[in-house]
């Protein structure tokens, strides 16, 4: 079996697990992936609830690494239930924190296209937390293996029968 087939089978299994949690129709309607460490460490990353909502919404439009998300400010504001100016201010603050980069797409003849948003700063800021988490997982796995090795019963067979 090829490596790509193994990956596809893992993806299918993950989808089935998520379908059991969320239901088939919700998963079929679309889903999003956010690294757990960003959710778990949002405060340490300097993100409030509105910032997280914006990041989640932007990531909703980011399905391929080479196609940056580009929803309009109005689209994000409507989905979250705030005014477009609020989104503009929060995106600016996220930029100042270095977590999001906004790439303006201004055109002189026909106006502007929606901005492109990239997450390099957020990814870089979350990386140390991810490495800590991976170290913790590794230590816990080793500790569990050690505990299990100590608990293995030793089979003693007495072949010295008289």
C-alpha positions as CSV (number, residue, x, y, z in Angstrom):
1,X,0.0,0.0,0.0
2,X,1.4,3.4,-0.9
3,X,1.9,6.2,1.5
4,X,-0.7,8.4,-0.1
5,X,-3.3,5.6,0.2
6,X,-2.4,5.3,4.0
7,X,-2.9,9.0,4.4
8,X,-6.3,8.9,2.6
9,X,-7.4,6.1,4.8
10,X,-6.4,8.0,7.9
11,X,-8.4,11.0,6.6
12,X,-11.4,8.9,6.0
13,X,-11.2,7.4,9.5
14,X,-10.9,10.9,11.0
15,X,-13.9,12.0,9.0
16,X,-15.9,9.0,10.4
17,X,-14.9,9.8,13.9
18,X,-16.0,13.4,13.5
19,X,-19.2,12.3,11.8
20,X,-19.9,10.2,15.0
21,X,-19.4,13.3,17.1
22,X,-21.1,16.0,15.0
23,X,-23.4,14.1,12.7
24,X,-23.0,13.2,9.0
25,X,-25.0,16.2,7.7
26,X,-23.0,18.8,9.6
27,X,-19.7,17.3,8.5
28,X,-20.9,16.9,4.9
29,X,-21.8,20.6,4.9
30,X,-18.2,21.5,5.5
31,X,-15.7,21.7,8.4
32,X,-12.6,23.6,9.5
33,X,-9.3,22.7,11.0
34,X,-7.6,24.8,13.7
35,X,-4.6,23.5,15.6
36,X,-5.5,22.7,19.2
37,X,-2.6,24.6,20.6
38,X,-4.0,27.8,19.2
39,X,-7.2,27.2,20.9
40,X,-5.6,26.1,24.2
41,X,-3.1,28.9,24.3
42,X,-5.2,31.7,22.9
43,X,-4.7,33.9,26.0
44,X,-0.9,33.3,26.0
45,X,-0.9,34.3,22.3
46,X,-2.7,37.5,23.2
47,X,-6.0,36.6,21.6
48,X,-9.4,37.5,23.0
49,X,-12.7,35.9,22.0
50,X,-13.3,38.3,19.1
51,X,-9.8,37.7,17.7
52,X,-10.4,33.9,17.9
53,X,-13.7,34.3,16.1
54,X,-11.9,36.3,13.3
55,X,-9.1,33.8,13.0
56,X,-11.6,30.9,12.8
57,X,-13.6,32.8,10.2
58,X,-10.6,33.6,8.1
59,X,-9.4,30.0,8.4
60,X,-12.8,28.9,7.1
61,X,-11.7,30.3,3.7
62,X,-8.2,28.9,3.8
63,X,-8.3,25.4,2.3
64,X,-4.9,25.3,0.5
65,X,-1.7,26.8,1.6
66,X,-1.1,28.5,-1.8
67,X,-4.5,30.2,-1.8
68,X,-4.7,32.7,1.1
69,X,-8.1,33.5,2.5
70,X,-9.7,36.7,1.2
71,X,-13.2,37.2,2.6
72,X,-14.4,40.8,2.8
73,X,-14.5,42.7,6.1
74,X,-18.3,42.9,5.6
75,X,-18.6,39.1,5.2
76,X,-16.6,38.5,8.5
77,X,-18.6,41.2,10.3
78,X,-21.9,39.8,9.2
79,X,-21.0,36.2,10.2
80,X,-19.7,37.3,13.7
81,X,-22.4,39.8,14.3
82,X,-20.3,43.0,14.7
83,X,-19.8,46.1,12.6
84,X,-17.2,46.1,9.8
85,X,-15.2,48.8,11.5
86,X,-14.8,46.5,14.5
87,X,-13.3,43.8,12.2
88,X,-11.0,46.4,10.7
89,X,-9.8,47.5,14.1
90,X,-9.2,44.0,15.4
91,X,-7.4,42.9,12.2
92,X,-5.2,46.0,12.6
93,X,-4.5,45.0,16.2
94,X,-3.7,41.4,15.1
95,X,-1.3,42.8,12.5
96,X,0.4,45.0,15.2
97,X,0.8,41.8,17.3
98,X,2.5,40.2,14.3
99,X,-0.1,37.4,14.2
100,X,-1.8,38.1,10.9
101,X,-0.5,39.8,7.8
102,X,-3.0,41.7,5.7
103,X,-2.1,42.0,2.0
104,X,-4.0,44.8,0.4
105,X,-5.0,44.4,-3.2
106,X,-5.6,47.9,-4.4
107,X,-6.2,48.6,-8.1
108,X,-6.4,52.1,-9.5
109,X,-8.8,51.5,-12.5
110,X,-11.4,49.2,-10.9
111,X,-11.1,49.8,-7.1
112,X,-9.9,47.2,-4.7
113,X,-10.2,43.4,-4.3
114,X,-10.7,42.0,-0.9
115,X,-7.5,41.7,1.2
116,X,-5.5,38.5,1.5
117,X,-4.7,37.3,5.0
118,X,-1.8,35.2,6.0
119,X,-1.1,33.5,9.4
120,X,2.7,33.2,9.4
121,X,3.0,35.2,12.5
122,X,0.4,33.2,14.4
123,X,2.0,30.0,13.2
124,X,5.4,31.2,14.4
125,X,4.1,32.4,17.7
126,X,2.2,29.1,18.4
127,X,5.2,26.9,17.4
128,X,6.9,27.0,20.9
129,X,3.6,26.0,22.5
130,X,3.3,23.1,20.0
131,X,6.8,21.9,20.8
132,X,6.0,22.0,24.5
133,X,2.9,20.0,23.9
134,X,4.7,17.5,21.8
135,X,7.4,17.1,24.6
136,X,4.6,16.6,27.1
137,X,2.9,14.0,25.0
138,X,6.3,12.2,24.5
139,X,7.0,12.2,28.3
140,X,3.5,11.0,29.1
141,X,3.8,8.2,26.5
142,X,7.2,7.1,27.9
143,X,5.8,7.3,31.5
144,X,2.8,5.1,30.5
145,X,5.1,2.6,28.7
146,X,7.2,2.5,31.9
147,X,4.2,1.9,34.1
148,X,2.9,-0.8,31.9
149,X,6.2,-2.6,31.8
150,X,6.4,-2.7,35.6
151,X,2.8,-4.1,35.8
152,X,3.4,-6.9,33.4
153,X,2.8,-10.2,35.3
154,X,5.6,-12.6,35.1
155,X,4.6,-16.1,34.3
156,X,6.4,-18.5,36.6
157,X,6.3,-22.1,35.6
158,X,7.6,-24.7,38.0
159,X,8.8,-27.6,35.9
160,X,10.5,-29.3,38.9
161,X,7.7,-31.8,39.8
162,X,8.6,-34.7,42.1
